[in-house]
Amino acid sequence: MSILANKDTRVVIQGGQAGVNAARRMAEFCYLIKRPLNVEAFVYPPDAGKTNEIPYGSGLIAIPVYKSIAEATKNHPTINTSLVYIGADRAMKGGMEALDDAHIKVVSMITEGVPEKDAKILGAHARKLGKVFNGPSSIGIISAGACRLGVIGGAFDNLVLSKLYREGSFGVITKSGGLSNEIIWICSQFADGITTAIGIGGDAYPGTDYVSYLEMFENDPQTKAVVIVGEMGGDLEERAAEWYGAKKRRVKLIAVVSGFCQESLPKGMKFGHAGAKEGMKGEGSARSKSDAFKKAGALVPPTFGALGPAIKETYQELLKSGQVKEPVEPETLPRLPKTVEEAMKANEVMVAPLIRTTISDDRGDEPCYDGYPASELINKGYEIPHVIGLLWDKRLISKQEAEIIKRIMMLSADHGPCVSGAYATILAACAGIGLSQSVAAGMIMIGPRFGGAVTDAGRFFKYAVDNKMSVDEFLAYMKKNHGPVPGIGHRVKSLRNPDKRVKELVGYVKSLPIKTPCLDFALQVEQVTAAKKDNLILNVDGTMAAVLVDIGFPVDSLNGFFILSRTIGLIGHWVDQKRQDSRLIRLFDYLVNYAAPKRREGPPLE
Amino acid sequence: MAKVLEGPGMGLMKKWGIHVPNYVVVTSVDELTKLGQANDWLKKSKLVAKAHEALGSRFKLGLVKIDLDFKAAEAATKEMIGRQVGSITVTQVIVSEMIPHKEEYYCAVKSTREGSEILVANCGGIEVESNWERVKRLCLEIGQTPSADALEKLAKEAGFTGPLAKKMAEFAGKMFACFDNEDAQYLEVNPVVLREHDGELVALDAVTLLDGDAKFRHPDWNFAFAAEFGRAYSKQEEEVMAVDSKIKGSVKFIEIPGGDTAMLPAGGGASVYYSDAVVARGGKLANYAEYSGDPPDWAVEVLTEKVCSLPGIKNIIVGGAIANFTDVKKTFGGIINGFRKAKADGKLKNVKIWVRRGGPREKEGLDAMRALKDEGFDINVFDRNTPLTDIVDKALQVK
């Protein structure tokens, strides 16, 4: 047996994320005691119509979210309890809504910082209706082996350690949430565990006081003793003592009260829970409360530390008198399924990885590129080309190589608005398309005819050099197998109108003390092709390709240099259009050669 | 519970129709001088000047001056502003009109579990404290408003007669209205006086405690709450309060000068038991602190730095019960960072650290604490199998 929360308790949770978290904890308990989830519904207007997915064992249970308590109880008429996780400014309204619903008999409010007046109104309203209003600031209610309301009891391991899977003989009432767990644990270690533990909340005027719960415990035959963890302030402990001393009670009472330290603190200094404040005339002090309990015949250990032995003593007496028997522990208990991560950590499962990476890892506090922390690279003076080297070719390139890459990027960052890529980006920008899509539109243009020849140029020049071909052999090979040589030829530039970018790059690379077999070969090719036709010059793609092959970049990465550099320009064009607030553009008719058939009559559809 | 200084307290009473003396709150003599030009009463009436700070025994400290003319009030203001009393510097002075009177009475409204209680006595000032049995009460349930008849009956019980009984009843009714509508927890006027020239009851001094949790529905609460300690909050305390107001969960910190046992426990309930244990062992608390409700690690780190900065500490008690949902690993992470910073700043020399805790991820959290030993911390770590406050016993036994 238990009080307040039992196997028939069906719950609606009012509130958002905090309520969902509580439902998860409650599901863990339900799983431990092998009972279905006791949460039937949520009430949270912003999410009405959706469901919250609550893990139960290794599965997920979808719990519906409603707009109002009435809607929830109409759809789930077994609901009899509400947990309130609504913000302090709206908590009273929520609590009232729950109390006023005929299905609901118990409302427990977890919300902290609820105005005292609101708490009093809720408490009074519940008493008038003959219902229970527990809290505010309650950590929850738990009945061992039967029902958990809220996060009380803590993590799954603690539920097991505190033997909450089966009932004991001790009732617990505390103001403090943290201490409720501590007492539950103590009861499980020094005695046979608890029946029900209730957090009444640390506010000055909790909705339900110790006496109401003591009455309930007195009427619950399974509960043989009750532990009260009190605090200075208010008179709830005195009232509890008065109740206990008023007549012979069936339950034994063990009580401790905190706040003795107040006696030796500067006057007026108060701390702890909101309710922990001494009255104007010294009433409500820890000492007066403690004395009241002693006078009423309760067992009052001198310190919190002596609580365990006191509980043990009481338990031994109960055993001796035959009122309780040693509990029988179940042979096996459900174990909470581990997450994949937990199981892997414990070396219990092996999961075949889905992808494999060899370049970067950001699982630590910062990304590492090929093993080097980004911040270290920065602080040691490395630059973007080095990061490219690490991520594209898994090597730390030299300062000289980095300089070449930097120059390549600077030379190919943009080529004006008329080329395919920039034009596509501008067209998209003028149509009001966002940055990433507009840049992607420009990017799509990069291919065999625009900017995308770097890789192929590199591949063929390298092929020729590796196979020690002469220029004539190479040109013959290309003509027979592939067609025009990638990297050779330009739409507008020619021998007489050379591409300054090529000159610049070739000049720089040739000034360095490095071997450039590919570039040398490409220049020889140019001499032959340009002699045949004026514009068959080595273009910027071809030059970049030859140089990059010479400094060791893999052929497959070469187009990346153009894509990366040109992205700078494409972003610039998009921002430029945006800045000007450019309008939608379309082609003028006079720029189109309308070669379609003249207007004619369509035949009837057959 | 939030204490409100006299000025704003009087303002709230005035809002609910209670007669209060004319008053001004100033931060400099110049301000008072200017106000004197604008307000006739400052020149015409006899005045009272009081330091407008959360200070007890202001009279004894010479921070209340009565029966002043305007010149004398200016002089008193000048003298008071900037005066240092303990940790408090007087920054405000309230100058109010003296109300000539013969009789003094008492009226208060206080919060009770059922609702509230109206207290009335036909004596006031210090007389009421020594004659507490003359205070008569009217108990009200929440939601109940006292009837005019009930209030008059109360006034008569307290010894008021004739028209004065009616007046006192009205006064008490307004006090209740103020209490009820302003989410007050305690309102006290002592003394209530009978103003000679018009026979009205006037509130001469106000003690006002409001429910800070209800601030959200009182947009006109534009005043700061005062410390309830009879002292101002220290800079360190205010810094922790600023963090507390920003986070989910809570961190609390109060300094107690002269102590040598520093407290860094978790939980509003457990923290007081830890403090009790220190006192019971004959130790001297250097502070009160508490973190709870799964606060972010950085907030606990700030709290830890404050605790480590307390002067003359010998032990730090990092206690806590078995948490329900506060992540032990995460919050201990904040504490560990705080400890490391303090150590790097040359603090924590010869300071012993005592840890006891349980709850979600307790093993990881406690292991991380234990590992601090290797960094040269004098740290002793215990798990749930050591009773809650035993670490205090161990700490204070050590010579």
Interface residues (C-beta under 8 A of the other chain):
Chain A: N21 R25 A88 D89 E112 G113 V114 P115 E116 K117 D118 K120 I121 G123 A124 I139 G140 V151 I152 G153 G154 A155 N158 L161 T174 K175 S176 G177 G178 L179 S180 N181 E182 W185 I186 G202 A204 Y205 D209 V229 E231 M232 G234 D235 L236 V256 S258 G259 F260 C261 E263 S264 L265 P266 K267 G268 M269 K270 F271 G272 H273 A274 A276 K277 A286 P302 T303 F304 G305 L307 G308
Chain B: M1 G56 S111 R113 E114 G115 E141 I142 G143 D180 D183 Q185 D211 D213 A214 F216 R217 E228 F229 G230 K252 I254 I256 A266 G267 G268 G269 A270 S271 V272 Y273 S275 D276 A277 V278 V279 A280 L285 Y288 E290 S292 G293 G320 A321 I322 A323 N324 F325 T326 G358 G359 P360 R361 R384 P387 L388 T389 D390 D393
